[in-house]
Amino acid sequence: MSTFHAIYIAIVSLYFVFWSDLYSNDLQHGPITLRSSTFSTSALGVSVGYFLSDISMIIWQYPSLGGMEYVIHHLLSFGGASYAILTGEAQLYTYMILISEATTPWINLRWYLDAAGMKKLRAYTINGVVIFVAWLVARIVLFIYIFYHSCLHYDQMKHLHNIGAVMVFVIPAILSVMNLFWFSKIYKGLKKTLAKRE
């Protein structure tokens, strides 16, 4: 379910952030921080359902499916997407963050390769390189862009409710710290894998 959700929401998020007119810079449609549509809200509903299901499994099986960092990650994701659905606010920033789900299928594939005892295969090494590059782009560089974009449109943040304005900055900040932590582990793991192949 994780891989299907990640592929679905990454495609939808890329569409809304880069190709849809919903979040264009045309101010005649109002501040981008307040724009939403039936489709944008419904698509976020899929993510809320997924995050609720996944966090339930993580808590039920705690800590075998992930530690406290996974609980925090899913609670932030669930909370941010739920807020965007219920208020129609900050959906653009929610979709920007959800682009990072594009890394999930590669992480899942790595788990399958590891569980199948395929660590020595070339596919495992290639998967590690893909994870490193995808993580760098979708969870490091993208988050820098999110902060840049929100600062660029800071004047439109005043239209958000106070909690929404705080969430637009706090959720990406916490997720960025987590992403950097995980990226350092990915880097160390890739270095170790590449050293073994030499």
C-alpha positions as semicolon CSV with decimal commas, in nm:
position;residue;x (nm);y (nm);z (nm)
1;M;0,000;0,000;0,000
2;S;0,289;0,234;0,080
3;T;0,436;0,213;-0,270
4;F;0,100;0,267;-0,443
5;H;0,023;0,568;-0,225
6;A;0,369;0,714;-0,284
7;I;0,345;0,683;-0,663
8;Y;-0,010;0,822;-0,669
9;I;0,054;1,120;-0,442
10;A;0,390;1,204;-0,600
11;I;0,228;1,222;-0,946
12;V;-0,068;1,425;-0,818
13;S;0,163;1,656;-0,623
14;L;0,391;1,716;-0,921
15;Y;0,082;1,798;-1,129
16;F;-0,053;2,052;-0,879
17;V;0,280;2,216;-0,801
18;F;0,423;2,243;-1,152
19;W;0,148;2,208;-1,413
20;S;-0,190;2,300;-1,269
21;D;-0,318;2,656;-1,298
22;L;-0,471;2,628;-0,950
23;Y;-0,156;2,759;-0,783
24;S;-0,031;2,994;-1,054
25;N;0,099;3,336;-0,957
26;D;-0,219;3,499;-1,089
27;L;-0,344;3,701;-0,791
28;Q;-0,687;3,749;-0,949
29;H;-0,770;3,404;-0,807
30;G;-0,675;3,514;-0,457
31;P;-0,373;3,425;-0,246
32;I;-0,213;3,089;-0,333
33;T;-0,224;3,003;0,036
34;L;-0,607;2,989;0,026
35;R;-0,663;2,812;-0,307
36;S;-0,813;2,467;-0,330
37;S;-1,041;2,265;-0,552
38;T;-1,255;1,955;-0,518
39;F;-0,982;1,751;-0,687
40;S;-0,700;1,894;-0,473
41;T;-0,896;1,830;-0,153
42;S;-1,001;1,478;-0,257
43;A;-0,646;1,382;-0,353
44;L;-0,525;1,492;-0,009
45;G;-0,797;1,272;0,140
46;V;-0,621;0,968;-0,005
47;S;-0,303;1,070;0,178
48;V;-0,485;1,133;0,505
49;G;-0,637;0,785;0,482
50;Y;-0,299;0,631;0,405
51;F;-0,118;0,817;0,686
52;L;-0,392;0,723;0,935
53;S;-0,371;0,358;0,832
54;D;0,009;0,354;0,839
55;I;0,043;0,532;1,174
56;S;-0,207;0,288;1,322
57;M;0,005;-0,006;1,207
58;I;0,327;0,159;1,329
59;I;0,180;0,224;1,674
60;W;0,019;-0,122;1,694
61;Q;0,346;-0,296;1,601
62;Y;0,572;-0,042;1,777
63;P;0,871;-0,045;1,752
64;S;0,912;-0,325;1,495
65;L;0,784;-0,112;1,201
66;G;0,976;0,199;1,301
67;G;1,079;0,405;1,598
68;M;0,954;0,735;1,734
69;E;1,088;0,923;1,430
70;Y;0,837;0,736;1,210
71;V;0,553;0,816;1,449
72;I;0,648;1,186;1,446
73;H;0,686;1,187;1,066
74;H;0,344;1,031;1,014
75;L;0,172;1,250;1,275
76;L;0,312;1,564;1,110
77;S;0,210;1,442;0,765
78;F;-0,136;1,339;0,884
79;G;-0,186;1,667;1,071
80;G;-0,069;1,888;0,786
81;A;-0,276;1,712;0,521
82;S;-0,583;1,701;0,748
83;Y;-0,555;2,073;0,819
84;A;-0,524;2,148;0,445
85;I;-0,839;1,944;0,375
86;L;-1,049;2,087;0,657
87;T;-0,960;2,452;0,594
88;G;-0,860;2,458;0,226
89;E;-0,549;2,646;0,339
90;A;-0,184;2,585;0,245
91;Q;-0,265;2,304;0,003
92;L;0,014;2,414;-0,230
93;Y;0,274;2,371;0,046
94;T;0,119;2,040;0,146
95;Y;0,160;1,918;-0,212
96;M;0,517;2,047;-0,226
97;I;0,600;1,838;0,080
98;L;0,417;1,534;-0,057
99;I;0,641;1,532;-0,367
100;S;0,898;1,386;-0,129
101;E;0,692;1,065;-0,122
102;A;0,859;0,989;-0,458
103;T;1,147;0,842;-0,255
104;T;0,926;0,584;-0,083
105;P;0,910;0,320;-0,362
106;W;1,291;0,309;-0,370
107;I;1,310;0,272;0,009
108;N;1,052;-0,008;-0,007
109;L;1,244;-0,182;-0,287
110;R;1,558;-0,167;-0,075
111;W;1,375;-0,336;0,212
112;Y;1,254;-0,613;-0,024
113;L;1,603;-0,665;-0,166
114;D;1,747;-0,682;0,183
115;A;1,476;-0,922;0,309
116;A;1,536;-1,147;0,007
117;G;1,908;-1,165;0,085
118;M;2,011;-0,975;-0,229
119;K;2,255;-0,728;-0,072
120;K;2,539;-0,854;-0,290
121;L;2,356;-0,798;-0,617
122;R;2,426;-0,505;-0,844
123;A;2,056;-0,412;-0,818
124;Y;2,106;-0,340;-0,446
125;T;2,394;-0,103;-0,522
126;I;2,200;0,070;-0,800
127;N;1,903;0,103;-0,567
128;G;2,129;0,270;-0,307
129;V;2,254;0,523;-0,562
130;V;1,896;0,595;-0,677
131;I;1,784;0,646;-0,316
132;F;2,076;0,882;-0,253
133;V;1,998;1,096;-0,561
134;A;1,619;1,085;-0,514
135;W;1,651;1,178;-0,146
136;L;1,887;1,463;-0,227
137;V;1,646;1,606;-0,484
138;A;1,306;1,530;-0,326
139;R;1,384;1,571;0,042
140;I;1,675;1,813;0,063
141;V;1,675;2,045;-0,241
142;L;1,293;2,046;-0,260
143;F;1,265;2,154;0,104
144;I;1,509;2,439;0,041
145;Y;1,277;2,543;-0,244
146;I;0,974;2,517;-0,013
147;F;1,135;2,758;0,236
148;Y;1,237;2,991;-0,047
149;H;0,884;2,984;-0,195
150;S;0,714;3,046;0,138
151;C;0,946;3,340;0,211
152;L;0,882;3,475;-0,138
153;H;0,506;3,458;-0,075
154;Y;0,525;3,564;0,289
155;D;0,280;3,848;0,225
156;Q;0,016;3,587;0,140
157;M;0,072;3,401;0,467
158;K;-0,118;3,674;0,654
159;H;-0,438;3,536;0,500
160;L;-0,391;3,204;0,680
161;H;-0,529;3,133;1,025
162;N;-0,252;3,159;1,284
163;I;-0,222;2,782;1,320
164;G;-0,196;2,745;0,941
165;A;0,080;3,005;0,919
166;V;0,274;2,828;1,194
167;M;0,223;2,489;1,029
168;V;0,355;2,615;0,693
169;F;0,690;2,685;0,855
170;V;0,710;2,439;1,146
171;I;0,613;2,115;0,971
172;P;0,866;2,154;0,686
173;A;1,132;2,261;0,939
174;I;1,086;1,949;1,154
175;L;1,064;1,724;0,846
176;S;1,381;1,886;0,709
177;V;1,575;1,798;1,022
178;M;1,446;1,440;1,000
179;N;1,528;1,424;0,628
180;L;1,883;1,544;0,694
181;F;1,923;1,284;0,968
182;W;1,800;1,006;0,738
183;F;2,011;1,142;0,450
184;S;2,324;1,112;0,662
185;K;2,234;0,746;0,725
186;I;2,171;0,692;0,352
187;Y;2,506;0,851;0,269
188;K;2,691;0,632;0,521
189;G;2,511;0,321;0,396
190;L;2,588;0,401;0,033
191;K;2,952;0,466;0,117
192;K;2,972;0,132;0,295
193;T;2,800;-0,053;0,007
194;L;3,026;0,104;-0,254
195;A;3,337;0,026;-0,047
196;K;3,236;-0,342;-0,034
197;R;3,198;-0,355;-0,412
198;E;3,555;-0,237;-0,474
